[in-house]
Amino acid sequence: MSRPEWWPGENHEAFTKWAMDRGVEAFGVAPARFPGRGLGMIATRKIKKGEAVVQVPASTILTMDNIPSSFKVQFPEGTAVHTILAAYFTHGSEEELAEYELWRKAWPTRQDFEDSLPILWPKVLGGLPWPDTDTDSESSNQPNFLPPCISGTWNSVDKGNPVKKYESEHRNLLLGQEIRLRKAWADVTAALPDTDWRSFSYHWLILNTRSFYWVGAGQEPPEDRNDAMAMLPFADYFNHSDVECDVKFDEDGYTLCATEDYEEGDEVYMSYGGHPNDFLLAEYGFFLEKNDYDCIYLDDIIFRDLNTAEKQEELWLNQYYGNYQLISQGVCYRTEVAAALVYMNEEDWRNHVLEGSTECVDEKVSEAIIKGWVRTYAAEADAAMNSLRTAMQSNAVVQAHRQKAETLLQRWGQIKEICESALEAIDL
């Protein structure tokens, strides 16, 4: 019997049978290999919007409840679920892990992660020094090629000096990953000193990129939502799109439904959430050509202009501190409010944001300030792309990782397009 062109391979065929034998149900979808894009889920028939396409029973979902108590007891109370699950896949006995062998063979390889995830890229492209990383030949006086939302650094902008720390899900993403992974590494080696870095970090990344949110029957949601972590066999084949995702879970398990109509042979997508492309690249190792949620942040540029303690205190006290978003259609209201503070005194600005007074607002001045901020980001994109193109011709390490450099060029091109589109929108 001939196989379809999209056949994913023997490992994935064997895993699919394993999943179905354990109660997973697929309704018109199957794992498939898409040329140039890797694995995903294909429609094997016409699918209508709203139809269930995959159901994963609670009995098949892998959570902390599946980890033997004799293993968990080695870790002190409060150890992250992410850490313990990754440690189990690294240290679990051969007999215990045999149950998951076919599933694990269907996972991405460590090389797949090294190719796609910036956290494992060479230092010259913005990656981090890890125990198995050779950085001797990489200069520390090099331009930063990762976008600022990922790296937290700039090439052409002197960062402001914020006097407050504030929460932001989409800024300095690599630092957040580094902190979590280094903490996990410290915790696992304290409990299990013979842990192999490459194996543990691989399993940590598997969980980071393929886990689902799950709270079991009778359980309260944990304080840290990252501890509500579960692995769903077969459901982890779906690739991401920016469509709203119809995913439901209850005590019986997970149900994933189509959010649009599909023809036979189409790739079927699910949404990982409404994330900008920088977040998708940092967390999952890809980004979308078209993403309605894509944006960048002007925080460091704005704080450079609002660098007095008095003005930053006003922003903080009135809840306008940071998270200044730029999209193709223009800037957010928070950015407009920050622009007004550049030229208004604190009292007039306070009357503006609290009382709605427009007496001292000069729209033309605000517009000029905002355009300057956007042009600064556009100049950063130009500088990064020029440096990347030069490095691709002259730097041996970058030449050896050309595909990664091409990925960064593409992302910087998107950032430049956001800036240009926003400038046009501001002019209207």
For each residue, the residues with C-beta under 8 A, 3 or more apart:
1:
2:
3: 7
4: 7 32
5:
6: 32 33 34 42 265
7: 3 4 13 32 33
8: 11 12 13 31 32 33 39
9: 12 13 33
10: 13 14
11: 8 14 15 102 105 106
12: 8 9 15 16 31 39 106
13: 7 8 9 10 16 17
14: 10 11 17 18 102 105
15: 11 12 18 19 102 103 105 106 233 234
16: 12 13 19 20 26 30 31 234
17: 13 14 20 21
18: 14 15 21 22 102 103 233
19: 15 16 22 24 60 103 233 234
20: 16 17 23 24 25 26
21: 17 18
22: 18 19 57 59 60 233
23: 20 56 57 59 60
24: 19 20 54 55 56 57 60 233 234 235
25: 20 54 55
26: 16 20 29 30 53 54 234
27: 51 52 53 54 55
28: 43 44 45 46 47 51 53
29: 26 41 42 43 44 47 53 54 268
30: 16 26 41 42 44
31: 8 12 16 39 40 41 42 106 234 237
32: 4 6 7 8 39 40 41 42 267
33: 6 7 8 9 38 39
34: 6 37 38 39 40 42 267
35:
36:
37: 34 40 239
38: 33 34
39: 8 12 31 32 33 34 237
40: 31 32 34 37 237 238 239 267 268 269
41: 29 30 31 32 53 237 238 239 267 268 269
42: 6 29 30 31 32 34 265 266 267 268
43: 28 29 46 47 262 263 264 265 266 267 268
44: 28 29 30 264
45: 28 264
46: 28 43 261 262 263 264
47: 28 29 43 51 53 258 261 262 268
48: 51 258 261
49: 258 259 260 261
50: 246 257 258
51: 27 28 47 48 257 258
52: 27 55 255 256 257
53: 26 27 28 29 41 47 256 257 258 268
54: 24 25 26 27 29 234 235 238 254 255 256
55: 24 25 27 52 253 254 255 256
56: 23 24 60 61 232 233 234 235 253 254
57: 22 23 24 60 61 252 253
58: 61 216 217 251 252 253
59: 22 23 253
60: 19 22 23 24 56 57 232 233 253
61: 56 57 58 214 230 231 232 253 254
62: 66 85 100 230 231 232 233
63: 66 214 216 229 230 231
64: 67 72 81 84 85
65: 216
66: 62 63
67: 64 71 72 84 85 88
68: 71 72 96
69: 72 73
70: 73
71: 67 68 74 84 87 88 91 92
72: 64 67 68 69 75 84
73: 69 70
74: 71 191 192
75: 72 79 83 84 87 187 191
76: 79 191
77:
78:
79: 75 76 83 84 187 191
80: 83 84 180 183 184 187 224 226 227
81: 64 84 85 222 226 227 228 229
82: 85 86 180 184 204 207 208 211 226 227 229
83: 75 79 80 86 87 183 184 187 188 204
84: 64 67 71 72 75 79 80 81 87 88
85: 62 64 67 81 82 88 89 203 207 229 231
86: 82 83 89 90 184 188 200 203 204 206 207
87: 71 75 83 84 90 91 188 191 192 195 200 203
88: 67 71 84 85 91 92
89: 85 86 92 97 100 104 203 206
90: 86 87 188 195 196 199 200 203
91: 71 87 88 192 195
92: 71 88 89 96 97
93: 96 97
94: 97 98
95: 98
96: 68 92 93 99
97: 89 92 93 94 100 101 104
98: 94 95 101
99: 96
100: 62 89 97 103 104
101: 97 98 104 105
102: 11 14 15 18 105 106
103: 15 18 19 100 106 107 233
104: 89 97 100 101 107
105: 11 14 15 101 102
106: 11 12 15 31 102 103
107: 103 104 206 210
108: 112 113 206 209
109: 112 113
110: 113 114 198 202
111: 114 115
112: 108 109 115 116
113: 108 109 110 116 117 120 202 205 209 285
114: 110 111 117 120 121
115: 111 112 285 403 404
116: 112 113 284 285 286
117: 113 114 120 121 205 209 282 284 285
118: 121 125 126 127 146 150 174 281 282 285
119: 127 128 174 177 178 181 205 282
120: 113 114 117 127 130 205
121: 114 117 118 125 126 127 401 404
122: 125 127 133 135 138 397 401
123: 126 127 128 129 133 135 138
124: 138 139 142 145 391 395 397 398
125: 118 121 122 145 146 397 398 401 404 405 408
126: 118 121 123 144 145 146 150 151 174
127: 118 119 120 121 122 123 133
128: 119 123 133 174 178
129: 123 133 135
130: 120 133 197 201
131: 197
132: 197 198
133: 122 123 127 128 129 130
134: 137
135: 122 123 129 138
136:
137: 134 397
138: 122 123 124 135 142 397
139: 124 142
140:
141:
142: 124 138 139
143: 155 383 384 387 391
144: 126 151 153 154 155 384
145: 124 125 126 384 387 388 391 405 408
146: 118 125 126 150 151 153 174 408
147: 150 151 278 296 384 411 412 415
148: 151 152 153 154 157 171 296 297 300 380
149: 170 171 172 173 276 278 279 296 297
150: 118 126 146 147 172 173 174 278 281 282
151: 126 144 146 147 148 172 174
152: 148 171 172 174 175
153: 144 146 148 159
154: 144 148 157 158 159 300 380
155: 143 144 380 383 384 387
156: 376 379 380 383
157: 148 154 300 301 304 376 380
158: 154 304
159: 153 154 300 303 304
160: 299 300 301 302 303 304 305 306 307
161: 303 307
162: 165 166 299 303 312 321 322
163: 309 312 313 316
164: 312 316 321 322
165: 162
166: 162 316 321 322 323
167:
168: 171 172 297 299 322 323
169: 279
170: 149 173 275 276 278 279 295 297
171: 148 149 152 168 297 299
172: 149 150 151 152 168 175 176
173: 149 150 170 176 177 278 279 282 283
174: 118 119 126 128 146 150 151 152 177 178 282
175: 152 172 178 179
176: 172 173 179 180
177: 119 173 174 180 181 208 282 283
178: 119 128 174 175 181 182
179: 175 176 182 183
180: 80 82 176 177 183 184
181: 119 177 178 184 185 201 204
182: 178 179 185 186
183: 80 83 179 180 186 187
184: 80 82 83 86 180 181 187 188 200 204
185: 181 182 188 189 195 197 200 201
186: 182 183 189 190
187: 75 79 80 83 183 184 190 191
188: 83 86 87 90 184 185 191 192 195 200
189: 185 186 192 193 195
190: 186 187 193
191: 74 75 76 79 87 187 188
192: 74 87 91 188 189 195
193: 189 190
194:
195: 87 90 91 185 188 189 192 199 200
196: 90 199 200
197: 130 131 132 185 200 201
198: 110 132 201 202
199: 90 195 196 202 203
200: 86 87 90 184 185 188 195 196 197 203 204
201: 130 181 185 197 198 204 205
202: 110 113 198 199 205 206
203: 85 86 87 89 90 199 200 206 207
204: 82 83 86 181 184 200 201 207 208
205: 113 117 119 120 201 202 208 209
206: 86 89 107 108 202 203 209 210
207: 82 85 86 203 204 210 211 229 231
208: 82 177 204 205 211 283
209: 108 113 117 205 206 283 284 285
210: 107 206 207 231 236
211: 82 207 208 229 230 231
212: 229 230 231 232 235 236 249 254
213: 225 228 229 230 249
214: 61 63 228 229 230 249 254
215: 219 220 221 222 228
216: 58 63 65 219 251
217: 58 251
218:
219: 215 216
220: 215
221: 215 225 228
222: 81 215 225 227 228
223: 227
224: 80 227
225: 213 221 222 228
226: 80 81 82 229
227: 80 81 82 222 223 224
228: 81 213 214 215 221 222 225
229: 63 81 82 85 207 211 212 213 214 226
230: 61 62 63 211 212 213 214
231: 61 62 63 85 207 210 211 212 236
232: 56 60 61 62 212 235 236 254
233: 15 18 19 22 24 56 60 62 103 236
234: 15 16 19 24 26 31 54 56 237
235: 24 54 56 212 232 238 254 256
236: 210 212 231 232 233
237: 31 39 40 41 234
238: 40 41 54 235 256 268 269 270
239: 37 40 41 267 269 270
240: 269 270 271 272 280 284 286 288
241: 269 270 271 288
242: 271 274 288 290 291 292 293
243: 259 260 269 271
244: 259 271
245: 256 259 270 271 272 273
246: 50 256 257 258 259
247: 254 255 256 257 270
248: 254 255 257
249: 212 213 214 253 254 255
250: 253
251: 58 216 217
252: 57 58
253: 55 56 57 58 59 60 61 249 250
254: 54 55 56 61 212 214 232 235 247 248 249
255: 52 54 55 247 248 249
256: 52 53 54 55 235 238 245 246 247 270
257: 50 51 52 53 246 247 248
258: 47 48 49 50 51 53 246 261 262 268
259: 49 243 244 245 246 269 270 271
260: 49 243
261: 46 47 48 49 258
262: 43 46 47 258 266 268
263: 43 46 266
264: 43 44 45 46
265: 6 42 43
266: 42 43 262 263
267: 32 34 40 41 42 43 239
268: 29 40 41 42 43 47 53 238 258 262
269: 40 41 238 239 240 241 243 259
270: 238 239 240 241 245 247 256 259
271: 240 241 242 243 244 245 259 274
272: 240 245 275 280 284
273: 245
274: 242 271 293
275: 170 272 279 280 283 293
276: 149 170 279 280 291 293 294 295 296
277: 280 281 287 288 291 294 411 414
278: 147 149 150 170 173 281 282 287 296 411
279: 149 169 170 173 275 276 282 283
280: 240 272 275 276 277 283 284 286 287 288 291
281: 118 150 277 278 284 285 286 287 407 411
282: 117 118 119 150 173 174 177 278 279
283: 173 177 208 209 275 279 280
284: 116 117 209 240 272 280 281
285: 113 115 116 117 118 209 281
286: 116 240 280 281
287: 277 278 280 281 291 411 414
288: 240 241 242 277 280 291 294
289:
290: 242
291: 242 276 277 280 287 288 294
292: 242
293: 242 274 275 276
294: 276 277 288 291 327 328 414 418
295: 170 276 325 326 327 418
296: 147 148 149 276 278 325 326 377 415 418 419
297: 148 149 168 170 171 323 324 325 326
298: 301 302 324 325 326 331 335 373 374 377
299: 160 162 168 171 302 303 322 323 324
300: 148 154 157 159 160 303 304
301: 157 160 298 304 305 373 376 377
302: 160 298 299 305 306 324 335 338 373
303: 159 160 161 162 299 300 306 307 312 322
304: 157 158 159 160 300 301 307
305: 160 301 302 342 369 373
306: 160 302 303 311 312 315 338 341 342
307: 160 161 303 304 311 312
308: 311 312
309: 163 312 313
310: 313 314 346
311: 306 307 308 314 315 341 346
312: 162 163 164 303 306 307 308 309 315 316 321
313: 163 309 310 316 317
314: 310 311 317 318 341 346 349 350
315: 306 311 312 318 320 321 322 338 341
316: 163 164 166 312 313 319 321
317: 313 314
318: 314 315 350 353 354
319: 316
320: 315 334 337 338 353
321: 162 164 166 312 315 316
322: 162 164 166 168 299 303 315
323: 166 168 297 299 334
324: 297 298 299 302 331 332 334 335 338
325: 295 296 297 298 331 332 334 335
326: 295 296 297 298 330 331 332 335 374 377 418 419 422
327: 294 295 330 331 332 418 422
328: 294 417 418 421 422 425
329: 421 422 425
330: 326 327 422 425 426
331: 298 324 325 326 327 335 336 370 374 422 426
332: 324 325 326 327 335 336
333: 336 337
334: 320 323 324 325 337 338
335: 298 302 324 325 326 331 332 338 339 370 373
336: 331 332 333 339 340 366 370
337: 320 333 334 340 341 352 353
338: 302 306 315 320 324 334 335 341 342
339: 335 336 342 366 369 370 373
340: 336 337 343 344 349 352 361 366
341: 306 311 314 315 337 338 344 346 349
342: 305 306 338 339 369
343: 340 362 365 366 369
344: 340 341 348 349 352 360 361
345: 348 349
346: 310 311 314 341 349 350
347: 350 351
348: 344 345 351 352 357 359 360
349: 314 340 341 344 345 346 352 353 360
350: 314 318 346 347 353 354
351: 347 348 354 355 357 359 360
352: 337 340 344 348 349 355 356 357 358 360 361
353: 318 320 337 349 350
354: 318 350 351
355: 351 352
356: 352
357: 348 351 352 360 361
358: 352 361
359: 348 351
360: 344 348 349 351 352 357
361: 340 344 352 357 358 366
362: 343 365 366
363: 366 367
364: 367 368
365: 343 362 368 369
366: 336 339 340 343 361 362 363 369 370
367: 363 364 370 371 426
368: 364 365 371 372
369: 305 339 342 343 365 366 372 373
370: 331 335 336 339 366 367 373 374 426
371: 367 368 374 375 423 426
372: 368 369 375 376
373: 298 301 302 305 335 339 369 370 376 377
374: 298 326 331 370 371 377 378 419 422 423 426
375: 371 372 378 379 419 423
376: 156 157 301 372 373 379 380
377: 296 298 301 326 373 374 380 381 415 419
378: 374 375 381 382 416 419 420 423
379: 156 375 376 382 383
380: 148 154 155 156 157 376 377 383 384
381: 377 378 384 385 412 413 415 416 419
382: 378 379 385 386 416
383: 143 155 156 379 380 386 387
384: 143 144 145 147 155 380 381 387 388 408 412
385: 381 382 388 389 409 412 413 416
386: 382 383 389 390
387: 143 145 155 383 384 390 391
388: 145 384 385 391 392 398 405 408 409 412
389: 385 386 392 393 409
390: 386 387 393 394
391: 124 143 145 387 388 394 395 398 405
392: 388 389 395 398 399 402 405
393: 389 390 399
394: 390 391
395: 124 391 392 398 399
396: 399 400
397: 122 124 125 137 138 400 401
398: 124 125 388 391 392 395 401 402 405
399: 392 393 395 396 402
400: 396 397
401: 121 122 125 397 398 404 405
402: 392 398 399 405 406
403: 115 406 407
404: 115 121 125 401 407 408
405: 125 145 388 391 392 398 401 402 408 409
406: 402 403 409 410
407: 281 403 404 410 411
408: 125 145 146 384 388 404 405 411 412
409: 385 388 389 405 406 412 413
410: 406 407 413 414
411: 147 277 278 281 287 407 408 414 415
412: 147 381 384 385 388 408 409 415 416
413: 381 385 409 410 416 417
414: 277 287 294 410 411 417 418
415: 147 296 377 381 411 412 418 419
416: 378 381 382 385 412 413 419 420
417: 328 413 414 420 421
418: 294 295 296 326 327 328 414 415 421 422
419: 296 326 374 375 377 378 381 415 416 422 423
420: 378 416 417 423 424
421: 328 329 417 418 424 425
422: 326 327 328 329 330 331 374 418 419 425 426
423: 371 374 375 378 419 420 426 427
424: 420 421 427 428
425: 328 329 330 421 422 428
426: 330 331 367 370 371 374 422 423
427: 423 424
428: 424 425
